[in-house]
Amino acid sequence: MCGICGIMTFSPAAEIARDEVRRMNEAIFHRGPDEDGFYHGEQIGMAMRRLSIIDLSSGQQPISNEDGTIWIIFNGEIYNYLELRRDLEGRGHHFKTKSDTEAIVHAYEEFGVECPAKLNGMFGFAIWDTRNRSLFLARDRLGKKPLYYYAGSDRLVFGSELKSLLQSQHVPRRVSPEALDLYLTYEYVPAPHTIFADIKKLPAGHSLLIRRDGKTELRRYWDLHFRENGYHAAELQQGLVDLLQDAVKIRLMSDVPLGAFLSGGIDSSCIVALMARVMDQPVKTFSIGFEEGSYNELEYARAIAKHYKTDHKEFILRPNALELTEKLVKHLDEPLGDFSIFPTYLVSKMAREHVTVVLSGDGGDELFAGYDTYVADWMYRKYRMLPSFLRHSLVQPFARLLPPTEKKKGPINKIKRFVEGTQYPEDLQHVRWMIFLAEQEKQQLYGEALHNIDIRRGAHDFIRSHFQNADSQDYLNRQLYVDIKTYLCDDIMVKVDRMSMAASLEARAPFLDYRVVEYAATIPSALKLQGQQTKWILKKAMKGLLPPPIVKRGKEGFSIPIKNWLKEELRPMMLEVLSPARLKRDGFFNAEYVQRLIDEHLAGAENHSHRLWALTVFGIWREQYLT
């Protein structure tokens, strides 16, 4: 695991300052504290930070091919590199290290821009080809590793994190109003946007070729296709277990200590169970708990730890841990409203004291329909059969009158959230319950700096585009496709990468082995969601490996009691960041409307935690990056 960065100019006359590249690299020291590496040539300057995982003695970067005409810097892990290496050696290539990085260099030499499709792993890499002075950037299929770039008039600047690019004097720091609108709507900024108007994310499953004159070619090398097979449920279950087992096994490849995140949910429990089957020592497991009972899942994590006799460690997250807010926002680079950055960072920090690599259960919800949003949309199709006057004159007013409770979910909170989601356009389907700011609220919230935003269209266009691109006619599979392309890549993967890397920890996700993802796309949707029962086939497949309470329990989510903490421990911070004076100075938001949200939340009349936290995070980010 590493961090990469670099600058390419479009003319030999344009200079690249070595100090500039060095500053870019120092900004991502946390991604690779073990060593650094640099390459400078005509029109190019590249650098990397390395977290040593494989081939500790000879895996230094940058690495070249045999004659030094092709150079690579690489962030990630390639799990099929030994198989790929044997194939390339058979084609006449000669290797000088045992690292996975070198396999990519020779794969590019052999297959050119088609090489990313040969890789099974997580990656973001840059290859400089001296033969034609071109730069080739690529990112893994599911967006597990990040890659950003700025294309100016005379150069391209790239890196694993935004903070690296911002060390270059050539990269402007202008807020994108469109990206800010997307962030406040969904709590993340979807690719290719970033919060900065002039910087882009390289989308997952894409590569970018930059020629010597600055002309670029963005190419999608992978997409997910749904092709249901004719196997019976029992055959599909066994096939799923076998493939997941192999995905886990190849991710145990490491020359450093390794463990697993364990939340007590079905996904992380699956991973620990499959690790225990093939490891010759107890699995090291790490869990986070809460003092608030409805948020605490430690009893389930302990049940798995006991069942598989793991070497188990726990940490209780308390409100004072949110003193980390400014540090974590700094690591994120752009605003992310996901509350679970805190437990993700703290469990990563705890794990890093014992291991360098962890396996996680990320991806199971998107592959097998684990989110409540899928159930909500299923329920809505029944709810809309009610007469319109009952829905609008009785149910909706009743739901609005109910005061929110302090529980994580609970029937009242579920009713309020369900009814709130029904106000959004039906063509957004399950995504309606992933939206946190409606058009009428934007009209009251947005200030002068956002007056040009088209609040009626823009924020939902990318969702509709992904629905159109899904090649399945099945209702649920189209929803899974949308989440894999959006929420998974641009929220979950961003959170896990930044928070684990902040602790210099590598996180691996077996569910996101592209073979598992493609296999899941062959499973009929009726075996994923059955009524209100989520992940049906995964639970059936793992029934013999997990204790019954784990298999039977519903989805809880990796969240924190932020709505309660904003009323108490976090209240001073929120009031400072969202003070009328600061809001009026910045011009992004209407101070009077924000104060109304604060007052209603503190009084317990409404739960505005999502809106208030998103605004608070943006306010902190603005102070760090724009002042």
C-alpha positions in Angstrom: 0.0 0.0 0.0 1.3 3.4 -1.0 0.6 6.9 -2.1 1.6 8.2 -5.5 1.9 11.7 -7.1 3.5 13.4 -10.0 3.5 16.1 -12.7 3.6 15.8 -16.5 4.3 18.8 -18.7 3.1 19.0 -22.3 6.3 20.6 -23.5 9.9 19.9 -22.8 10.4 23.6 -22.2 8.0 23.6 -19.2 9.9 23.0 -16.0 9.0 20.7 -13.1 10.4 21.8 -9.8 11.8 18.9 -7.8 10.9 20.6 -4.6 7.3 20.8 -5.8 7.2 17.0 -6.4 8.8 16.4 -3.0 6.2 18.6 -1.2 3.4 16.7 -3.0 4.9 13.4 -1.7 5.4 14.6 1.8 1.7 15.5 2.0 0.9 11.8 1.8 3.5 10.5 4.1 0.9 8.7 6.2 0.0 6.5 3.2 3.5 5.0 3.2 5.7 5.8 6.2 8.3 3.1 5.4 10.2 4.8 2.4 9.9 7.1 -0.5 11.0 7.0 -4.2 11.3 9.5 -7.1 11.7 9.5 -10.8 12.5 12.6 -12.9 12.8 12.8 -16.7 12.0 15.0 -19.6 8.4 16.2 -19.1 7.8 14.1 -16.0 8.3 14.0 -12.3 6.9 11.2 -10.2 7.1 10.2 -6.5 5.6 7.7 -4.1 5.4 6.8 -0.4 5.5 3.1 0.5 3.9 1.0 3.2 5.8 -2.3 2.9 3.6 -5.3 2.7 5.1 -7.7 0.0 8.8 -8.2 -0.9 10.0 -6.0 2.0 13.6 -6.1 0.8 13.5 -5.4 -2.9 10.0 -3.9 -3.7 11.2 -0.2 -3.8 9.6 2.1 -6.3 9.6 3.5 -8.9 10.3 0.3 -10.8 11.2 0.0 -14.5 11.2 -2.7 -17.2 14.4 -4.4 -18.3 15.8 -1.5 -20.4 14.5 1.4 -18.3 12.1 2.7 -20.9 8.9 2.2 -18.8 8.5 3.4 -15.2 5.7 2.8 -12.6 4.6 4.2 -9.3 1.8 2.1 -7.8 -0.6 2.2 -4.9 -2.4 -1.0 -3.9 -2.0 -4.8 -4.0 -2.3 -7.2 -7.0 -3.4 -10.6 -5.7 -2.9 -12.6 -9.0 0.6 -11.2 -9.6 2.4 -14.6 -9.2 0.1 -16.1 -11.9 0.6 -13.0 -14.1 4.3 -13.1 -13.5 4.6 -16.8 -14.7 2.6 -15.9 -17.9 4.8 -12.9 -18.6 8.0 -14.8 -18.0 6.7 -17.4 -20.5 6.4 -14.5 -23.0 10.1 -13.6 -22.5 9.9 -10.9 -19.7 12.7 -10.8 -17.1 12.0 -9.8 -13.5 14.5 -8.4 -11.0 12.2 -8.3 -7.9 9.5 -10.4 -6.2 7.0 -7.5 -6.0 3.6 -7.2 -7.5 4.5 -3.8 -8.8 6.9 -5.1 -11.3 4.3 -7.4 -12.8 2.3 -4.4 -13.8 5.2 -2.8 -15.6 5.7 -5.9 -17.7 1.9 -6.3 -18.2 1.9 -2.8 -19.7 4.9 -3.7 -21.8 3.0 -6.8 -23.1 -0.6 -5.6 -23.3 -0.4 -1.8 -23.4 -3.4 0.1 -22.2 -5.4 -3.2 -21.9 -3.2 -4.2 -18.9 -5.6 -3.1 -16.1 -8.1 -5.8 -17.2 -5.4 -8.4 -16.4 -5.1 -7.4 -12.8 -7.1 -8.8 -9.8 -6.6 -6.4 -6.9 -7.0 -2.8 -5.7 -4.9 -0.2 -7.4 -4.2 3.3 -8.6 -1.0 3.6 -10.7 0.9 5.8 -13.1 3.1 4.5 -15.8 5.6 6.8 -17.7 6.5 5.5 -21.2 9.7 7.2 -22.3 9.4 5.8 -25.8 6.6 8.1 -26.7 6.6 10.3 -23.5 3.0 9.4 -22.5 1.6 8.9 -19.1 -0.9 6.1 -18.3 -3.1 6.3 -15.2 -5.5 3.5 -14.1 -7.8 2.8 -11.2 -9.2 -0.5 -10.0 -12.7 -1.8 -11.0 -14.5 -0.9 -7.8 -12.6 2.3 -6.8 -10.9 0.8 -3.8 -7.8 3.0 -4.4 -8.2 6.7 -5.3 -6.6 8.7 -8.1 -7.1 12.4 -8.8 -5.9 14.7 -11.5 -5.8 18.3 -12.6 -5.4 19.0 -16.4 -4.1 22.5 -17.0 -3.0 24.3 -20.2 0.6 23.1 -19.9 0.7 20.2 -17.4 -1.2 17.5 -15.7 -0.9 17.0 -11.9 -2.0 13.8 -10.3 -2.0 12.0 -7.0 -3.6 9.6 -4.5 -5.1 12.4 -2.5 -6.3 15.9 -3.1 -3.9 17.3 -0.5 -1.0 16.1 -2.6 -2.2 18.0 -5.7 -2.8 21.1 -3.7 0.9 21.3 -2.9 1.4 22.3 -6.6 1.3 26.1 -7.2 -0.3 25.3 -10.6 -3.5 23.8 -9.1 -6.3 26.3 -8.3 -8.4 26.0 -5.2 -11.9 27.0 -6.4 -15.0 25.4 -4.8 -17.3 23.7 -7.3 -20.9 24.9 -6.6 -22.2 21.8 -8.4 -20.0 19.5 -6.2 -21.1 21.2 -3.0 -24.7 20.8 -4.0 -24.1 17.1 -4.7 -22.4 16.7 -1.3 -25.2 18.3 0.6 -27.7 16.2 -1.2 -26.0 12.8 -0.8 -23.2 13.5 1.8 -20.5 12.6 -0.7 -19.1 14.0 -4.0 -19.6 11.5 -6.8 -16.9 10.9 -9.5 -15.7 12.5 -11.7 -16.4 15.6 -9.5 -14.4 16.8 -6.6 -15.1 19.7 -4.3 -12.6 21.6 -6.3 -13.8 22.9 -9.6 -10.6 22.2 -11.5 -9.7 18.7 -10.1 -11.3 15.5 -11.2 -11.5 11.9 -9.8 -10.5 9.2 -12.2 -13.7 7.0 -12.1 -13.4 3.5 -10.9 -12.8 0.9 -13.7 -11.3 3.6 -15.9 -7.9 4.5 -17.3 -6.5 7.8 -18.6 -3.9 8.1 -21.3 -2.1 11.5 -21.6 0.0 12.0 -24.7 3.1 14.2 -24.9 1.1 17.2 -26.3 -1.5 17.0 -23.5 -4.3 15.2 -25.4 -6.1 12.8 -23.2 -8.1 9.6 -23.7 -10.4 8.5 -20.9 -11.4 4.9 -21.3 -13.6 2.5 -19.3 -12.0 -0.9 -19.2 -14.6 -2.7 -17.0 -18.3 -2.6 -16.3 -20.7 -4.9 -14.4 -23.1 -7.0 -16.5 -26.0 -9.0 -15.1 -26.5 -12.4 -16.6 -28.6 -14.7 -14.5 -27.5 -18.4 -14.7 -29.8 -21.4 -14.5 -28.3 -23.0 -11.4 -30.4 -24.0 -8.4 -30.1 -22.1 -5.2 -28.1 -24.8 -3.5 -25.5 -24.8 -6.3 -25.3 -21.0 -6.2 -24.7 -21.0 -2.5 -21.9 -23.5 -2.7 -20.3 -21.6 -5.6 -20.5 -18.4 -3.6 -18.8 -19.9 -0.6 -16.1 -21.5 -2.7 -15.4 -18.2 -4.5 -15.4 -16.1 -1.4 -13.1 -18.6 0.3 -10.6 -18.1 -2.5 -11.0 -14.3 -2.4 -10.2 -14.4 1.3 -7.3 -16.8 0.8 -5.5 -14.7 -1.8 -5.9 -11.7 0.4 -4.0 -13.4 3.2 -0.9 -12.9 1.1 1.4 -10.7 3.2 4.9 -10.4 4.7 3.6 -8.5 7.7 1.0 -9.2 10.5 -2.6 -9.4 9.4 -6.1 -9.3 11.0 -9.8 -8.4 10.4 -12.4 -5.8 11.3 -15.3 -7.5 13.1 -18.6 -5.5 13.6 -20.7 -8.5 14.4 -22.7 -8.1 11.2 -23.1 -10.8 8.6 -20.5 -9.5 6.2 -17.5 -9.1 8.6 -18.5 -12.3 10.3 -18.4 -14.2 7.0 -14.8 -12.9 6.4 -13.6 -13.9 9.8 -15.2 -17.4 9.4 -13.5 -17.9 6.1 -10.2 -16.7 7.4 -10.4 -19.1 10.3 -10.8 -22.0 8.0 -7.5 -21.5 6.2 -5.2 -19.7 8.8 -2.9 -21.8 11.0 -3.1 -19.3 13.9 -6.0 -17.4 15.6 -7.4 -14.6 13.5 -6.7 -11.2 15.1 -10.1 -9.3 15.2 -10.9 -5.7 16.1 -14.2 -4.2 17.1 -15.7 -0.8 18.1 -18.5 -0.4 20.6 -20.7 2.4 22.0 -22.1 3.2 25.4 -25.5 3.9 23.9 -27.3 0.5 23.8 -29.1 0.8 20.5 -25.8 1.5 18.7 -23.6 -1.1 20.5 -23.1 -4.4 18.6 -20.3 -5.8 20.6 -22.2 -8.8 21.8 -22.5 -10.1 18.3 -18.8 -9.4 17.6 -17.9 -11.3 20.8 -20.1 -14.2 19.7 -18.1 -14.6 16.5 -14.8 -14.1 18.3 -15.7 -16.8 20.8 -17.0 -19.1 18.1 -13.8 -19.0 16.1 -11.5 -18.4 19.1 -10.0 -15.2 17.7 -7.4 -13.0 19.3 -10.0 -10.2 19.9 -9.6 -6.5 20.7 -12.3 -3.9 21.5 -12.5 -0.1 21.8 -15.5 1.9 23.2 -16.1 5.1 21.2 -17.2 8.0 23.4 -18.2 11.5 22.4 -14.8 12.9 23.4 -13.3 10.9 20.6 -14.9 13.5 18.3 -12.0 15.8 19.2 -10.6 14.0 16.2 -13.0 15.9 13.9 -10.5 18.4 12.5 -7.8 15.8 12.0 -10.2 13.4 10.2 -11.7 16.1 8.0 -8.1 17.0 7.0 -7.4 13.4 6.0 -10.6 13.3 3.9 -9.5 16.2 1.6 -13.0 17.0 0.6 -16.2 17.0 2.7 -17.8 13.6 3.5 -20.9 13.5 5.7 -20.6 9.8 6.6 -20.8 9.7 10.4 -18.9 6.4 10.5 -15.5 8.0 9.7 -14.9 8.0 13.5 -15.4 4.3 14.3 -13.6 3.5 11.0 -10.5 5.5 12.0 -10.5 4.4 15.6 -10.8 0.7 14.8 -8.0 1.2 12.2 -5.8 3.0 14.7 -6.4 0.2 17.3 -5.7 -2.5 14.7 -2.5 -0.8 13.5 -1.0 -1.3 17.0 -1.1 -5.1 16.3 -1.2 -5.6 12.5 -0.4 -3.8 9.2 -3.2 -5.4 7.1 -6.8 -6.1 7.8 -9.6 -7.8 5.9 -13.1 -6.1 6.0 -16.6 -7.0 5.0 -17.2 -4.0 2.7 -19.2 -4.7 -0.4 -21.6 -7.3 0.9 -24.5 -4.9 1.1 -24.2 -3.7 -2.5 -23.8 -7.2 -3.9 -26.6 -9.0 -2.0 -29.1 -6.2 -1.2 -28.3 -5.6 2.4 -29.4 -2.0 2.9 -32.8 -0.8 4.3 -33.2 1.3 1.2 -34.0 -1.7 -0.9 -36.6 -2.8 1.6 -38.0 0.8 1.7 -38.5 0.8 -2.0 -40.2 -2.6 -1.9 -42.5 -1.3 0.8 -43.2 1.9 -1.2 -44.6 -0.1 -4.1 -47.2 -1.4 -1.6 -47.6 1.9 0.1 -48.5 3.8 -3.1 -51.5 1.5 -3.5 -53.1 3.5 -0.6 -55.5 6.2 -1.8 -53.7 9.5 -2.5 -55.8 11.4 0.0 -54.8 9.0 2.8 -51.1 9.3 2.1 -51.1 13.1 1.8 -53.7 14.0 4.3 -53.2 11.4 7.0 -50.0 9.5 6.8 -47.6 12.3 5.9 -48.9 14.9 8.5 -49.0 12.2 11.2 -45.3 11.2 10.5 -44.3 14.9 10.6 -45.9 15.3 14.0 -44.0 12.4 15.6 -40.9 13.7 17.5 -37.7 11.7 16.7 -36.3 9.4 19.3 -32.7 9.0 20.5 -32.6 5.4 19.3 -30.5 4.4 16.4 -33.5 3.3 14.4 -36.7 2.2 16.2 -40.3 2.3 14.7 -40.8 6.0 15.0 -37.6 7.0 13.3 -38.2 4.4 10.6 -41.7 5.8 9.9 -40.4 9.3 9.7 -37.5 8.4 7.4 -39.7 6.3 5.1 -42.3 9.0 4.7 -39.6 11.6 4.1 -38.1 9.5 1.3 -41.5 9.2 -0.5 -41.4 13.0 -1.4 -38.6 12.5 -4.0 -39.2 11.5 -7.6 -40.2 7.8 -8.1 -37.6 7.3 -10.8 -34.9 7.6 -8.2 -36.3 4.4 -6.7 -34.3 3.3 -3.5 -32.0 6.3 -3.8 -34.8 8.4 -2.4 -33.8 7.1 1.1 -30.2 8.2 0.5 -31.0 11.8 -0.1 -30.7 14.3 2.8 -31.7 17.7 1.3 -34.8 18.4 -0.8 -35.4 21.1 -3.4 -37.5 23.3 -1.1 -34.9 23.1 1.6 -32.1 24.1 -0.8 -34.2 27.2 -1.8 -34.1 28.3 1.8 -30.6 27.1 2.6 -28.4 28.3 -0.3 -26.9 31.7 -0.2 -25.5 34.0 -2.8 -22.4 31.9 -3.6 -24.8 29.1 -4.8 -27.4 31.1 -6.5 -26.6 29.7 -10.0 -27.2 26.0 -9.0 -30.0 24.3 -10.9 -31.6 22.7 -7.8 -34.4 21.1 -9.9 -32.1 18.9 -12.0 -28.4 18.7 -11.4 -28.1 16.8 -8.2 -29.9 13.7 -9.4 -28.7 13.5 -13.0 -25.8 11.2 -12.3 -28.1 8.7 -10.5 -30.5 8.6 -13.5 -27.5 8.1 -15.8 -26.4 5.0 -13.9 -29.9 3.6 -13.9 -29.9 4.0 -17.7 -26.4 2.4 -18.0 -27.4 -0.8 -16.1 -27.9 -3.6 -18.6 -30.4 -5.5 -16.5 -34.2 -5.1 -16.7 -34.5 -6.5 -13.2 -35.7 -3.8 -10.7 -33.4 -4.8 -7.8 -30.3 -5.5 -9.9 -30.5 -2.1 -11.4 -30.6 -0.6 -7.9 -27.5 -2.7 -6.9 -25.7 -1.5 -10.1 -26.4 2.2 -9.1 -25.1 1.7 -5.6 -21.9 -0.1 -6.8 -21.2 2.7 -9.2 -21.9 5.5 -6.7 -22.3 5.0 -3.0 -19.8 2.2 -2.8 -17.1 3.9 -4.8 -17.5 7.5 -3.6 -18.6 7.1 0.0 -17.7 3.7 1.4 -14.4 3.2 -0.4 -13.4 6.8 0.3 -14.1 6.5 4.0 -12.3 3.2 4.3 -9.2 4.2 2.3 -8.7 7.6 4.0 -9.4 6.4 7.6 -7.3 3.3 7.3 -4.5 5.1 5.5 -4.6 7.8 8.2 -3.5 5.1 10.6 -1.0 3.6 8.0 -3.1 0.4 7.8 -4.0 -1.5 4.6 -7.6 -2.6 4.3 -8.6 -5.4 1.9 -12.2 -6.3 0.9 -12.7 -9.9 -0.3 -16.3 -9.2 -1.3 -15.0 -6.7 -3.8 -12.8 -9.3 -5.6 -14.1 -8.6 -9.1 -14.8 -12.4 -9.6 -17.2 -12.3 -6.6 -18.8 -9.1 -7.9 -19.4 -10.7 -11.3 -20.6 -13.9 -9.7 -23.1 -12.1 -7.6 -24.4 -10.4 -10.8 -25.4 -13.9 -12.1 -27.6 -14.7 -9.0 -31.3 -14.0 -9.5 -32.4 -10.9 -7.5 -35.2 -13.0 -5.9 -32.4 -14.9 -4.0 -30.9 -11.6 -2.7 -34.0 -9.8 -1.4 -37.0 -11.9 -0.3 -39.7 -9.5 0.9 -38.1 -7.7 3.8 -35.3 -10.3 4.3 -32.1 -9.0 3.0 -29.0 -10.9 1.8 -31.1 -14.1 1.6 -28.6 -16.2 -0.4 -25.5 -15.0 1.5 -27.2 -16.0 4.8 -28.2 -19.4 3.5 -24.7 -20.0 2.1 -23.0 -19.1 5.4 -25.6 -20.8 7.7 -23.3 -23.7 8.6 -20.4 -21.5 9.4 -22.0 -18.8 11.6 -23.9 -18.9 14.9 -27.7 -18.6 14.3 -28.1 -15.2 16.0 -25.6 -13.7 13.5 -27.4 -15.2 10.5 -30.9 -14.1 11.6 -30.2 -10.5 12.7 -31.0 -7.6 10.5 -28.8 -4.8 9.1 -27.8 -2.2 11.7 -25.1 -0.2 10.0 -21.7 1.1 11.2 -23.0 4.4 12.6 -22.6 6.6 15.7 -25.2 8.5 17.9 -24.4 11.8 16.2 -27.9 13.1 16.6 -27.6 12.9 20.4 -24.0 14.1 20.5 -24.9 17.3 18.5 -27.2 18.2 21.3 -24.5 17.8 24.0 -20.8 17.2 23.6 -20.6 18.4 19.9 -22.9 21.4 20.5 -20.2 24.0 21.1 -18.3 23.0 18.0 -21.4 23.0 15.8 -22.5 26.4 17.1 -19.0 27.9 16.5 -18.7 26.5 12.9 -22.3 27.4 12.0 -22.3 30.8 13.7 -24.3 33.5 11.8 -21.2 35.7 11.6 -19.2 32.9 9.9 -22.0 31.9 7.5 -22.6 35.5 6.4 -18.9 36.0 5.8 -18.7 32.9 3.6 -21.9 33.5 1.6 -22.7 29.9 0.9 -25.6 29.5 3.3 -28.6 31.4 4.7 -27.7 32.0 8.4 -31.3 32.4 9.5 -32.3 29.1 8.0 -29.3 27.2 9.5 -30.2 28.7 12.9 -33.7 27.3 12.5 -32.3 23.8 11.8 -30.1 24.1 14.9 -33.0 25.3 17.1 -35.4 22.5 16.0 -32.7 19.9 16.5 -31.6 21.0 19.9 -35.3 21.2 21.0 -35.9 17.6 19.9 -38.6 18.7 17.5 -36.8 17.3 14.4 -33.7 15.2 13.7 -31.6 17.5 11.5 -28.3 15.6 12.3 -27.5 14.7 8.7 -28.0 18.3 7.5 -26.2 19.9 10.4 -23.3 17.5 10.4 -22.8 17.9 6.6 -22.8 21.7 7.1 -20.4 21.5 10.0 -18.0 19.2 8.1 -18.0 21.6 5.2 -17.4 24.6 7.5 -14.4 22.8 9.1 -13.1 21.8 5.6 -13.4 25.3 4.3 -11.3 26.7 7.2 -8.6 24.1 6.5 -8.4 24.2 2.7 -9.6 27.7 1.6 -8.2 30.1 4.2 
